[in-house]
Amino acid sequence: MTESGSDVAAPAKTEPEAPDGATTDAARRRDEATAAVDAAEDRREDPVQGAAGVAAFRGSARSPAAASRADDGSSALAQQDAVLSGAGRHPVLKTYKLYIGGKFPRTESGRYERLTDATGATLANVCRASRKDFRDAVVAARAAQPGWAGASAYNRGQVIYRAAEMLEGRRAQFVSELALEGVQGAAAEAEVSASVDRLIHYAGWCDKVQQVFSAVNPVASSHFNFSILEPTGVVTALAPRSPGLLGLVSVLAPILVPGNSAVIVASAGHPLTAITLAEVLHSSDVPSGVVNLLTGRRDELLPHMASHLDVNALVLCDGDATERELTQREAVHNVKRVVLRDGVDWSSDEAQDPYAILETCEIKTTWHPIGS
């Protein structure tokens, strides 16, 4: 009580004073945060600057631990970018698969060959086809052959011409693969050009071969006598040892012209362009199963090619004496037609002789009576 009788006021409560350093740090953080928010608000109308302002604000508010984690992440991203750019990276080698029935399966045996350069460095992995792979290819070829033979000659010519167009469009890839196989510069360019031209050459023969090589035969009786060409059926071939692309095209094209289906074993020394050619054929309207391409060893596959009873003809290129003897001995079991093509200069006109078409054709002669 005071002298006037009024209550004495209680002393006001006060917060404990913070140390001078803590007060200064808290005030500084509030000021920085406020300034960052104000700056972000000012730049919000500009999407780019607005995003940058938000990022700056978030960066200013990070804890030291978060900043350390972000720095570690940036370092990891930098390392990843270096790997993707090729620094210290091991390239993924392509495995060249088989082409059977319009698909690209691996060999059922799981075997493959390593293709190496002159220094021994691995360039690619190539499937090593087995007997089972060959049998699967023959089944696919037999199923596809009637439809291909039943197509019009004009249509077959258009499909083969389309393959030439696609091959021309992928010229750079074929040139690079030929370079890997040892064919360099102008020689690789010339081989690709010759391969394109050869496909076009045989595409033009599709609707002419019947006119040129069929015949109306003179006979002594009152009959018309006609000889016309028919496809042999399923034709297998061992491609030339070299050149890899041009030799393969020169063997394959005349087989397709009259309506045969084909199972081709590519050159063991030049397999890359064979499977890439299969990719071209796959995108060129060639029906599935009409062309089947295998990579592997001649000595393993030739006995099965020669003895298979559902194969109608075999084209043997660059065969030695042992291969020729084996082929002719095994072919007798189903009277398989054997075509031997040895010592051919595949870059010459001889290699595109239209008589190569007749080698896988049968000639059917019919008699028709002449009415009175």
C-alpha positions in Angstrom: 0.0 0.0 0.0 1.2 3.5 -0.8 0.5 6.5 1.2 -2.5 7.3 -0.9 -3.8 3.7 -0.3 -3.5 2.5 -3.9 -1.9 -0.9 -4.8 1.7 -1.1 -5.6 2.3 -2.2 -9.3 4.1 -5.6 -9.7 7.4 -5.5 -11.5 7.0 -6.4 -15.3 8.4 -9.8 -16.5 11.2 -9.6 -19.0 12.7 -12.3 -21.3 16.2 -13.3 -20.5 18.6 -11.5 -22.8 20.2 -13.6 -25.5 23.9 -13.3 -26.0 24.9 -10.6 -28.4 26.3 -13.1 -31.0 23.1 -15.2 -31.2 20.9 -12.2 -31.6 23.0 -10.9 -34.4 22.9 -14.3 -36.3 19.2 -14.7 -35.9 18.6 -11.2 -37.1 20.9 -11.7 -40.1 19.1 -15.0 -41.1 15.7 -13.3 -40.9 17.0 -10.4 -43.0 18.5 -12.7 -45.7 15.3 -14.8 -45.8 13.2 -11.8 -46.2 15.4 -10.4 -48.9 15.3 -13.6 -50.8 11.5 -13.9 -50.6 11.2 -10.3 -51.8 13.5 -10.9 -54.7 11.6 -14.0 -55.7 8.3 -12.1 -55.6 9.8 -9.4 -57.8 10.9 -12.0 -60.4 7.8 -14.2 -60.4 6.5 -12.7 -63.6 9.5 -14.0 -65.5 9.3 -17.8 -65.5 13.0 -18.3 -65.9 14.1 -15.7 -63.4 11.3 -16.8 -61.0 12.6 -20.4 -61.1 16.1 -19.1 -60.5 14.9 -17.0 -57.6 13.2 -20.0 -55.9 16.3 -22.1 -56.4 18.4 -19.3 -54.9 16.1 -19.0 -52.0 16.1 -22.8 -51.4 19.9 -22.8 -51.7 20.2 -20.0 -49.1 18.0 -21.9 -46.7 19.9 -25.2 -46.9 21.5 -26.6 -43.9 25.3 -27.4 -44.1 24.4 -31.2 -44.2 22.0 -30.7 -47.1 24.6 -28.6 -49.0 27.1 -31.3 -48.5 24.7 -34.0 -49.9 24.0 -31.8 -52.9 27.6 -31.3 -53.6 28.1 -35.1 -53.5 25.2 -35.5 -55.9 26.7 -32.9 -58.3 29.9 -34.8 -58.2 28.1 -38.1 -59.0 26.3 -36.5 -61.9 29.6 -35.1 -63.2 31.1 -38.6 -63.1 28.0 -40.1 -64.9 28.3 -37.4 -67.6 31.9 -38.4 -68.1 31.0 -42.1 -68.5 28.2 -41.3 -70.9 30.6 -39.1 -73.0 32.9 -42.1 -73.4 35.6 -41.3 -70.8 36.7 -44.6 -69.3 33.7 -46.5 -70.8 33.7 -50.0 -72.2 31.7 -50.1 -75.4 28.8 -52.5 -75.8 29.7 -54.9 -78.6 26.9 -55.9 -80.9 26.0 -59.6 -81.1 25.1 -60.4 -84.7 22.2 -62.9 -84.5 20.7 -65.3 -87.0 17.8 -64.5 -89.3 15.2 -67.3 -89.4 11.6 -67.0 -90.3 11.6 -63.3 -90.3 13.0 -63.1 -86.7 16.5 -62.6 -85.3 17.1 -65.4 -82.7 20.3 -66.3 -81.0 21.6 -69.7 -81.9 19.9 -72.4 -79.9 23.3 -73.8 -78.9 24.3 -70.6 -77.2 27.7 -70.6 -79.1 29.2 -67.6 -80.6 32.4 -66.5 -82.3 34.5 -63.4 -81.5 35.4 -61.3 -84.6 38.7 -59.6 -84.0 40.8 -57.1 -85.9 44.5 -57.5 -86.9 45.6 -56.5 -83.4 43.4 -59.1 -81.7 40.8 -56.6 -80.4 37.3 -57.8 -80.4 35.0 -56.1 -82.9 31.7 -58.0 -82.4 30.2 -61.3 -81.4 28.8 -63.5 -84.1 26.4 -66.4 -83.5 27.7 -69.9 -84.5 24.7 -71.7 -86.0 24.0 -75.3 -85.2 22.3 -78.2 -87.0 19.1 -77.3 -85.1 19.3 -73.7 -86.4 19.6 -75.0 -89.9 16.7 -77.3 -89.6 14.5 -74.5 -88.2 15.5 -72.4 -91.2 14.5 -75.1 -93.7 11.1 -75.4 -92.0 10.6 -71.6 -92.3 11.8 -71.6 -95.9 9.4 -74.5 -96.9 6.4 -72.8 -95.3 7.2 -69.5 -97.1 8.1 -70.8 -100.5 4.6 -71.4 -102.0 3.5 -67.9 -101.2 6.6 -66.3 -102.7 6.3 -68.5 -105.8 2.6 -67.6 -106.1 3.3 -63.9 -106.1 3.4 -62.3 -109.6 6.8 -61.9 -111.2 6.3 -58.1 -111.2 5.7 -58.1 -107.5 8.8 -60.2 -106.8 10.8 -57.7 -108.9 9.4 -54.8 -106.9 10.3 -56.4 -103.6 13.9 -57.1 -104.7 14.1 -53.5 -106.0 13.0 -52.2 -102.6 15.8 -54.2 -101.0 18.2 -52.4 -103.3 16.7 -49.0 -102.2 17.1 -49.9 -98.5 20.7 -51.1 -99.1 21.5 -47.8 -100.7 20.0 -45.9 -97.8 22.2 -47.7 -95.3 25.3 -47.4 -97.4 27.3 -45.7 -94.6 26.7 -48.6 -92.2 27.7 -51.2 -94.8 30.9 -49.3 -95.6 31.8 -49.1 -91.9 31.2 -52.8 -91.4 33.2 -53.7 -94.5 36.0 -51.6 -93.0 35.8 -53.7 -89.8 36.2 -56.8 -92.0 39.3 -55.3 -93.7 37.8 -53.7 -96.8 38.8 -50.0 -96.7 38.0 -46.8 -98.4 37.2 -46.8 -102.1 37.1 -50.6 -102.2 34.3 -50.7 -99.6 32.3 -48.0 -101.4 32.7 -49.9 -104.7 31.5 -53.2 -103.1 28.4 -51.6 -101.7 27.6 -49.9 -105.0 28.1 -53.1 -106.9 25.8 -54.9 -104.5 23.0 -52.3 -105.0 23.4 -52.6 -108.8 23.3 -56.4 -108.7 20.0 -56.4 -106.8 18.5 -54.0 -109.3 19.8 -56.1 -112.2 18.1 -59.2 -110.9 14.9 -57.3 -110.0 14.6 -56.5 -113.6 14.8 -60.1 -114.6 11.9 -61.2 -112.5 9.2 -60.5 -115.2 11.5 -61.3 -118.1 13.1 -64.6 -117.4 10.0 -66.6 -118.3 9.6 -64.8 -121.6 13.3 -65.2 -122.6 13.9 -68.8 -121.5 10.5 -70.5 -122.0 9.7 -72.0 -125.3 7.1 -73.3 -127.7 8.6 -76.5 -129.0 8.0 -77.9 -132.5 6.5 -81.4 -132.4 5.4 -83.9 -135.1 2.0 -84.6 -133.7 -1.1 -82.3 -133.5 -0.1 -80.8 -130.1 1.1 -77.6 -128.6 4.3 -78.3 -126.6 5.3 -75.7 -124.0 8.4 -75.6 -121.8 8.1 -73.2 -118.9 10.3 -72.4 -115.8 9.3 -73.3 -112.3 11.2 -72.7 -109.0 13.1 -75.6 -107.6 11.7 -75.0 -104.1 14.0 -74.6 -101.0 17.5 -73.7 -102.0 20.5 -73.7 -99.6 23.8 -72.0 -100.4 27.3 -71.6 -98.9 28.2 -68.0 -99.8 31.6 -67.2 -101.3 34.4 -66.8 -98.8 35.0 -63.3 -100.2 33.8 -60.7 -100.9 31.4 -60.8 -98.0 28.5 -58.6 -99.2 28.8 -58.7 -103.0 29.3 -62.4 -103.1 26.3 -63.0 -100.9 24.0 -60.7 -102.9 25.2 -62.3 -106.2 24.3 -65.8 -104.9 21.0 -64.9 -103.2 19.4 -62.7 -105.8 19.1 -65.3 -108.7 17.7 -67.8 -106.2 14.8 -65.4 -105.4 14.0 -64.4 -108.9 11.9 -67.5 -110.0 10.2 -67.9 -106.6 12.6 -70.1 -104.5 13.1 -69.6 -100.8 16.6 -69.6 -99.5 18.8 -70.7 -96.6 22.2 -69.1 -96.9 25.3 -69.6 -94.7 27.3 -66.4 -94.8 31.1 -66.3 -95.2 32.7 -67.1 -91.9 35.4 -64.5 -92.5 32.9 -61.7 -93.4 29.7 -62.3 -91.4 28.8 -58.7 -90.3 27.4 -57.5 -93.6 25.3 -60.7 -94.0 23.2 -60.1 -90.9 22.9 -56.4 -91.7 21.7 -57.4 -95.1 19.1 -59.5 -93.3 17.9 -56.3 -91.5 17.6 -54.7 -94.9 15.6 -57.6 -96.3 13.4 -57.6 -93.2 12.3 -54.0 -93.9 11.9 -54.5 -97.6 8.6 -56.4 -97.8 10.4 -59.8 -98.3 7.9 -62.2 -96.7 9.1 -63.9 -93.5 10.9 -67.2 -94.2 11.7 -66.5 -97.8 15.3 -65.6 -96.9 17.1 -67.2 -93.9 20.6 -66.2 -93.1 23.0 -68.2 -90.8 26.5 -67.5 -89.6 28.7 -70.3 -88.6 31.4 -72.8 -89.8 31.2 -74.4 -93.2 32.6 -77.7 -92.0 29.8 -78.0 -89.4 26.9 -77.0 -91.5 27.7 -78.4 -95.0 27.0 -82.0 -94.1 23.5 -81.2 -92.9 22.8 -78.9 -95.9 23.8 -81.7 -98.3 21.9 -84.5 -96.5 18.7 -82.7 -95.5 15.8 -84.4 -97.4 13.6 -81.3 -97.6 16.2 -79.3 -99.5 15.8 -79.2 -103.2 19.1 -77.6 -104.3 22.4 -76.6 -102.9 24.7 -73.9 -104.3 28.3 -74.5 -103.2 30.6 -71.5 -103.7 34.4 -71.7 -103.4 34.3 -75.3 -102.3 37.4 -77.4 -102.0 37.7 -81.0 -103.2 36.5 -82.4 -99.9 33.4 -80.2 -99.8 32.5 -81.0 -103.4 32.9 -84.7 -102.8 30.8 -84.6 -99.7 28.1 -82.5 -101.3 27.7 -84.7 -104.3 27.7 -87.9 -102.3 25.0 -86.8 -99.8 22.8 -85.1 -102.4 21.9 -88.4 -104.1 19.6 -89.4 -101.3 16.8 -87.1 -102.5 18.3 -86.3 -106.0 19.2 -82.8 -104.8 20.4 -80.4 -107.4 24.0 -79.3 -106.8 25.4 -76.1 -108.3 29.1 -75.6 -108.1 30.4 -72.0 -108.4 34.1 -71.8 -108.1 36.7 -69.2 -109.2 34.0 -66.6 -110.0 35.1 -62.9 -110.1 32.1 -61.5 -108.3 32.7 -58.0 -109.4 32.5 -59.0 -113.1 29.6 -59.3 -115.5 30.0 -63.1 -115.3 28.7 -62.9 -111.7 25.3 -61.5 -112.9 24.7 -63.9 -115.8 21.0 -64.5 -116.1 21.7 -68.2 -116.6 22.5 -68.3 -112.9 18.7 -68.0 -112.5 18.2 -71.2 -114.5 20.5 -73.1 -112.1 17.7 -73.2 -109.5 14.8 -73.7 -111.8 13.0 -76.8 -113.1 11.7 -76.9 -116.6 8.2 -78.2 -117.0 7.0 -79.3 -120.4 3.3 -79.7 -121.1 1.4 -81.1 -124.1 -1.9 -79.7 -125.2 -3.9 -81.2 -128.1 -4.8 -79.0 -131.0 -8.5 -79.1 -131.6 -10.0 -79.6 -135.1 
